[in-house]
């Protein structure tokens, strides 16, 4: 039997998938997937392979060039996410067993970027067995061992992406003090909307550095601190618009916007209608 590639050992498996036009347009889909056993001769360097690579290290070490251009190593029970639309390179220095899927579709690349920007390329989670299980289900979905429809396969891929996207928040919730700090920050924001709120001031409340606070806050809420404050301000403004006779200018300053013009711009950008039009909407 012909070897799949240099350093890929004989027991390795690879499967390919050709999604329908409907799946390419509407669903998450798989281009190819596999279960590889490799030795130190395994080394892949590629300019592009239009997809997102998600891999789970079963055993050994997986060294790759990360999004900053540095070489880092993932080990047993760690998940790696790579944007293969960009140049990429990876190898093992000793031995490696890993499960992998090349996926694409809908907003797959946007989710990949969010994962990398939030947690980096290596995703560490206490629920690593669940990620492994989902990758195995995807493998079964294209190797003929199950009767998955393309929509069912898409749902499984989405579950995997969500689990990878939010593991740190589940992980951080084990730290009660850290969670309480974020709750305190959210309460502070709600009570001081009409004041100037900075990342530095919020970080001080949480007893974290601004950089660490921003990362933990995003992990636990899904928002950057700035986006969360803006969201709370806009939601409070909607309440004022519907429940009070306050003027647009009053609402703008009461919710912390520095001018009526800035408030109208941010509100219209978010809601697709002006504050005045929103006020006239029937609910």
C-alpha positions in Angstrom: 0.0 0.0 0.0 1.4 3.4 -1.0 2.4 5.7 1.9 0.1 8.7 2.3 3.1 11.1 2.7 6.6 11.3 4.2 6.5 10.5 7.9 2.8 9.3 7.8 2.8 5.7 9.0 0.9 2.7 7.6 -2.0 2.6 10.0 -3.0 6.2 9.1 -6.4 6.9 7.4 -7.5 9.8 5.2 -11.0 10.5 3.8 -12.2 13.1 1.3 -15.6 14.8 1.0 -17.2 16.6 -1.9 -20.0 18.8 -0.5 -23.0 19.6 -2.6 -23.5 23.1 -3.9 -26.2 23.6 -1.3 -23.9 22.5 1.5 -21.1 24.8 0.2 -23.5 27.7 0.2 -25.5 27.2 3.4 -23.7 24.7 5.7 -20.4 23.9 7.4 -18.7 21.2 5.5 -15.7 18.9 5.5 -13.1 18.9 2.7 -11.1 16.0 4.1 -10.3 14.4 7.5 -8.1 11.7 8.9 -6.4 9.8 11.8 -2.7 10.0 11.4 0.2 8.2 13.0 3.5 10.0 12.2 7.2 9.8 12.9 9.9 12.5 12.9 9.9 12.6 9.1 6.5 14.2 9.0 6.7 17.8 8.0 4.2 19.8 6.0 4.6 23.3 4.6 2.0 24.9 2.4 1.1 28.3 1.0 -2.6 27.7 1.3 -5.3 25.1 1.5 -8.5 27.0 1.5 -10.0 25.7 4.8 -9.8 25.7 8.5 -7.8 22.9 10.2 -8.9 21.6 13.5 -6.8 18.8 15.0 -6.8 16.9 18.3 -3.4 15.6 19.6 -4.1 12.0 20.8 -0.4 11.4 21.7 3.0 12.8 21.0 3.8 16.4 20.0 2.6 18.7 17.2 4.8 21.7 16.4 3.4 24.5 14.2 4.0 28.0 13.2 1.3 30.1 15.0 -0.6 33.2 13.9 2.3 35.4 15.1 4.9 33.4 13.1 6.4 31.7 16.1 6.8 27.9 16.4 4.9 26.4 19.4 4.1 22.9 20.4 0.8 21.2 21.3 0.7 18.0 23.2 -1.6 15.2 24.3 -5.3 16.2 24.7 -4.8 19.7 23.2 -6.7 21.0 20.3 -5.1 23.2 17.6 -6.9 25.5 15.2 -5.1 26.8 12.1 -6.3 29.2 9.4 -5.0 27.4 6.3 -6.0 30.2 4.0 -2.8 31.7 5.2 0.7 30.1 4.8 1.1 27.3 7.3 3.7 24.8 8.5 3.7 22.0 11.0 5.6 18.8 11.9 6.6 16.5 14.8 10.0 16.3 16.3 9.5 12.8 17.6 6.2 10.9 17.2 2.6 12.0 16.8 -0.9 10.5 16.7 -3.7 13.0 15.8 -7.2 13.3 14.5 -7.8 16.1 12.1 -10.5 17.8 9.9 -10.2 20.5 7.2 -13.5 22.4 7.3 -15.1 25.3 5.6 -18.4 27.0 5.0 -20.6 30.0 6.0 -18.7 32.0 8.7 -16.2 29.2 9.5 -13.2 31.5 9.0 -14.7 34.3 11.1 -15.1 31.8 14.0 -11.5 30.6 13.5 -10.2 34.2 13.7 -12.3 34.8 16.9 -10.9 31.6 18.5 -7.3 32.5 17.6 -7.7 36.2 18.7 -9.2 35.1 22.1 -7.2 32.0 23.1 -4.5 31.6 20.5 -4.1 28.5 18.2 -4.0 26.0 21.1 -7.3 25.5 22.8 -7.0 24.0 26.3 -10.2 22.8 27.9 -11.3 20.4 30.6 -13.8 19.0 28.1 -11.1 17.7 25.6 -12.8 14.3 25.4 -16.0 16.0 24.0 -13.9 17.7 21.3 -12.3 14.4 20.4 -15.7 12.7 20.3 -17.1 15.4 17.9 -14.1 15.1 15.6 -14.6 11.3 15.6 -18.3 11.8 14.7 -17.2 14.0 11.8 -14.8 11.3 10.6 -17.6 8.8 10.8 -19.8 11.2 8.8 -17.6 11.1 5.7 -16.0 7.6 5.9 -19.2 5.7 5.4 -19.5 4.4 8.9 -22.7 6.5 9.6 -25.7 7.8 7.6 -25.2 11.5 8.4 -26.9 14.0 6.1 -25.0 17.1 5.2 -27.1 19.2 7.5 -26.5 16.8 10.4 -22.8 16.9 9.6 -23.0 20.7 9.6 -24.6 20.7 13.1 -21.8 18.5 14.4 -19.1 20.8 13.0 -20.9 23.8 14.5 -21.0 22.1 17.9 -17.3 21.5 17.7 -16.6 25.1 16.7 -18.7 26.4 19.6 -17.0 24.1 22.1 -13.6 25.3 20.8 -14.8 28.9 20.8 -16.0 29.0 24.4 -13.9 26.5 26.4 -12.0 29.1 28.4 -15.2 30.6 29.7 -16.3 27.2 31.0 -12.8 26.7 32.3 -12.7 30.2 34.0 -16.0 29.5 35.8 -14.2 27.0 38.0 -12.5 30.0 39.5 -15.2 31.5 41.7 -13.3 34.6 42.6 -12.6 35.4 38.9 -16.2 34.9 38.1 -17.3 37.2 41.0 -14.9 39.9 39.8 -16.5 39.9 36.3 -20.0 40.0 37.9 -18.8 43.1 39.9 -17.6 44.7 36.8 -20.9 44.2 35.0 -22.8 45.6 38.0 -20.5 48.7 38.0 -21.1 49.2 34.3 -24.8 49.1 34.8 -24.7 51.6 37.6 -22.3 54.1 36.0 -23.4 54.2 32.3 -23.5 58.0 32.2 -19.9 58.2 33.3 -16.7 57.7 31.4 -15.8 54.0 31.6 -12.3 52.8 30.6 -10.8 49.3 30.4 -8.2 50.5 33.0 -10.9 51.4 35.5 -12.8 48.1 35.0 -9.6 46.1 35.3 -8.9 47.8 38.6 -12.2 46.7 39.9 -11.5 43.1 38.9 -7.9 43.2 40.4 -6.4 42.3 37.0 -4.1 43.9 34.6 -6.0 45.6 31.6 -4.7 43.0 29.2 -5.6 40.0 31.4 -8.9 41.5 32.3 -9.8 42.1 28.6 -9.1 38.4 27.8 -11.0 37.0 30.7 -13.9 39.4 30.2 -14.2 38.3 26.6 -13.9 34.6 27.5 -16.7 34.9 30.1 -19.1 37.2 28.3 -18.3 36.9 24.6 -17.8 40.6 24.4 -14.8 42.8 24.5 -15.1 45.3 27.4 -15.8 48.2 24.9 -18.4 46.2 23.0 -20.1 45.2 26.2 -20.4 48.7 27.5 -21.7 49.9 24.2 -24.3 47.1 24.2 -25.5 47.9 27.7 -25.7 51.6 26.7 -27.8 50.9 23.6 -30.1 48.5 25.5 -30.7 51.1 28.2 -31.3 53.7 25.5 -34.0 51.5 24.0 -35.8 51.3 27.4 -35.7 55.1 27.8 -37.0 55.6 24.2 -40.0 53.3 24.8 -40.7 54.0 28.5 -40.0 57.7 28.9 -40.6 61.1 27.3 -36.9 62.0 27.6 -35.4 63.8 24.6 -32.9 62.2 22.3 -30.2 64.5 23.7 -31.1 63.6 27.3 -31.0 59.9 26.6 -27.7 60.3 24.8 -26.0 61.8 27.9 -27.9 59.6 30.4 -26.5 56.5 28.7 -22.9 57.8 28.5 -22.6 59.0 24.9 -20.5 62.2 24.5 -22.9 63.8 22.1 -26.3 63.4 20.5 -24.7 62.9 17.1 -22.5 60.1 18.4 -25.5 58.4 20.0 -27.6 58.6 16.9 -24.8 57.2 14.8 -24.0 54.3 17.1 -27.7 53.5 17.6 -28.5 53.6 13.9 -25.4 51.5 13.1 -26.5 48.8 15.6 -30.2 48.8 15.1 -30.6 49.8 11.4 -33.0 52.6 12.4 -32.6 56.0 14.1 -33.6 56.4 17.7 -36.6 58.5 16.6 -37.8 55.7 14.3 -37.2 53.1 17.0 -39.3 55.2 19.4 -42.3 55.0 17.0 -42.0 51.2 16.6 -44.8 49.2 18.0 -43.9 46.2 20.2 
